[in-house]
Amino acid sequence: MAKVHPLTVAPTEDASSSSTASCSNKYMTSKRETFTVWMKSLVMQGNGCTAFNESGEVVYRIDNYDDKHSNEVFLMDLRGKVLFTLCEQKLGLLKRWKGYAADEAKPMFRVRKSGRSILGNEESSSYKVTMGSDGSFYRLQSMEAGKSAALRITDSNGRVVAEAKRKQSSSGVVLGDDVLSLVVEADVDHSFIMALVTVYGLIKRQV
């Protein structure tokens, strides 16, 4: 089984800050945030994913030392602290994903293909994200055909909480399908959103 292993870096925060609640405070702001997501690792000859904030600083990364589409990956911050562990689960021909926050034993969320799109084509697919705590859910909806990981994320009320589209340069040139502009709405935990973007990138075999 291929795995994506985190780079070990000396911690800078107290271990108690690894809880989901504290992560939510740290990774949630009162204003809309925009990130650039590059479906590549900064590690030489490695696969993965790297997310930059509006200042060009790395805030999230996945360093894959094996092949793309691993069965287990780790979403980390810049210093290598694991924020989410994402695991693929195969049930016959169907594939599902489970997301564990930090060192939690139970999954925080599960991702599966929506029933209405199971028999449809991949380009128009929709995925349901069920939260383990209260049964609430989100939806991941493809925004582009092909391999692009561009998507829209909505909550159970249909409100758009995040969108990832192919990034445009300052001159208006659309970049490759592995470079996305991710907009996360205010008061939404963008580490959680990045975990969902990662799962979708794995489904599209971009990570």
C-alpha positions in Angstrom: 0.0 0.0 0.0 1.5 3.3 -1.0 1.6 6.0 1.6 2.4 9.7 1.8 4.8 10.2 4.8 5.0 13.5 6.6 8.4 15.2 7.0 9.3 15.3 10.6 10.0 18.8 12.0 10.4 19.8 15.5 7.1 21.1 16.9 6.7 24.7 17.7 3.3 24.4 19.5 2.1 22.7 22.6 0.7 19.2 21.9 -2.6 20.3 23.4 -3.2 22.5 20.3 -3.7 19.5 18.1 -7.4 19.2 18.9 -9.9 19.9 16.3 -11.3 22.9 18.1 -8.0 24.7 18.4 -7.2 24.0 14.8 -10.6 25.4 13.8 -9.7 28.7 15.6 -6.3 28.9 14.0 -7.4 28.1 10.5 -10.6 30.2 10.5 -10.9 33.9 9.8 -13.6 36.5 9.7 -12.9 37.4 6.1 -12.8 35.6 2.8 -9.4 33.9 2.1 -7.9 33.1 -1.3 -5.2 30.4 -1.7 -3.2 29.1 -4.7 -3.2 25.3 -4.8 -0.6 23.6 -6.9 -1.0 19.9 -7.4 2.7 19.4 -7.0 5.0 18.8 -4.1 8.0 21.1 -3.4 10.0 18.0 -2.6 12.2 17.1 -5.6 10.9 14.1 -7.6 7.9 13.8 -5.3 4.2 14.0 -6.0 1.7 15.8 -3.7 0.2 19.2 -3.3 1.2 22.6 -2.0 -1.1 25.5 -1.0 0.0 29.2 -0.8 -1.7 32.1 0.9 -2.2 35.5 -0.7 1.3 36.5 0.5 2.9 33.6 -1.4 3.7 31.7 1.8 3.3 27.9 2.0 0.5 27.1 4.4 -0.4 23.5 3.5 1.5 20.7 1.9 1.4 17.0 1.0 4.7 15.3 0.1 4.2 12.0 -1.6 7.4 10.0 -2.0 5.6 7.1 -3.8 3.1 7.3 -6.7 0.0 9.4 -7.2 -3.3 8.3 -5.9 -2.0 6.8 -2.6 -4.4 5.0 -0.3 -3.4 7.1 2.7 -2.1 10.7 2.7 -1.3 13.3 5.3 -2.3 17.0 5.0 0.4 19.0 6.8 1.1 22.6 7.6 4.4 24.2 6.6 6.4 22.6 9.4 5.2 19.1 8.9 2.5 19.0 11.6 -0.2 16.5 10.4 -3.6 18.2 10.3 -5.6 15.5 8.6 -5.1 11.9 7.7 -7.1 10.9 4.6 -7.7 7.2 3.9 -9.3 5.5 1.0 -11.8 2.8 1.6 -12.9 0.4 -1.1 -16.4 -1.2 -0.9 -16.6 -3.4 -4.0 -16.5 -1.2 -7.0 -17.2 1.9 -4.9 -14.5 4.0 -3.3 -15.0 6.1 -0.2 -12.7 8.4 1.8 -12.4 9.0 5.5 -10.8 12.0 7.0 -9.3 12.0 10.5 -8.4 15.3 12.2 -5.0 15.4 13.8 -4.6 12.2 16.0 -8.3 11.5 16.4 -9.3 7.8 16.5 -12.7 8.4 14.8 -13.1 9.9 11.4 -14.2 13.5 11.3 -15.9 13.1 7.9 -16.6 10.6 5.1 -16.7 11.2 1.4 -18.7 9.1 -1.0 -20.1 9.6 -4.5 -23.7 10.9 -4.4 -26.3 8.4 -5.3 -27.7 10.5 -8.1 -24.3 10.6 -9.9 -23.1 7.0 -9.3 -24.3 5.9 -12.8 -23.3 9.2 -14.4 -20.0 10.2 -16.0 -17.1 11.3 -13.9 -17.0 14.9 -15.3 -20.4 15.7 -13.9 -19.9 13.8 -10.6 -21.0 15.0 -7.2 -19.8 13.7 -3.8 -21.4 13.9 -0.4 -19.3 14.7 2.7 -21.0 13.4 5.9 -19.7 14.8 9.2 -19.2 12.3 12.0 -20.1 14.6 14.8 -23.7 15.7 14.1 -24.7 14.2 10.8 -24.5 17.4 8.9 -23.1 17.3 5.4 -21.4 19.1 2.5 -21.3 18.5 -1.2 -18.4 18.5 -3.7 -19.5 19.4 -7.2 -17.2 19.2 -10.2 -16.9 22.5 -12.1 -14.8 21.4 -15.0 -14.5 18.3 -17.3 -11.5 16.1 -17.5 -8.8 15.7 -14.9 -9.1 19.2 -13.3 -9.7 19.2 -9.6 -11.8 22.4 -9.9 -14.8 22.1 -7.7 -17.5 23.9 -5.7 -18.2 23.0 -2.0 -21.6 23.7 -0.5 -23.1 23.1 2.9 -26.3 21.3 3.8 -28.2 24.5 3.2 -26.8 24.9 -0.3 -24.6 27.8 0.6 -21.3 27.9 -1.2 -18.5 27.8 1.3 -15.5 27.4 -1.1 -14.7 27.2 -4.8 -11.6 26.1 -6.5 -11.1 27.2 -10.2 -8.2 27.1 -12.6 -6.0 30.0 -11.7 -5.5 32.9 -14.2 -2.3 34.9 -14.4 -2.3 38.7 -14.0 -2.5 39.0 -17.8 -5.6 36.8 -17.9 -3.9 33.6 -19.1 -5.5 30.5 -17.7 -2.9 28.2 -16.2 -2.7 24.4 -16.3 -5.3 22.2 -14.7 -2.9 21.5 -11.8 -2.9 25.1 -10.6 -6.1 26.3 -8.8 -7.3 29.4 -7.1 -9.2 28.4 -4.0 -11.6 30.9 -2.4 -12.8 30.1 1.1 -15.6 32.1 2.6 -15.4 33.9 5.9 -15.8 31.9 9.2 -15.0 28.6 7.4 -12.2 26.4 8.6 -9.9 26.4 5.6 -7.8 23.5 6.8 -11.0 21.4 6.6 -11.7 22.8 3.1 -8.1 22.0 2.1 -8.7 18.4 3.3 -11.7 18.2 1.0 -9.8 19.7 -1.9 -7.1 17.1 -1.3 -9.6 14.2 -1.4 -11.1 15.5 -4.6 -7.6 15.8 -6.1 -7.0 12.2 -5.2 -10.2 11.2 -6.8 -9.2 13.1 -10.0 -5.7 11.6 -9.7 -4.1 15.0 -9.4 -2.3 14.4 -6.1 
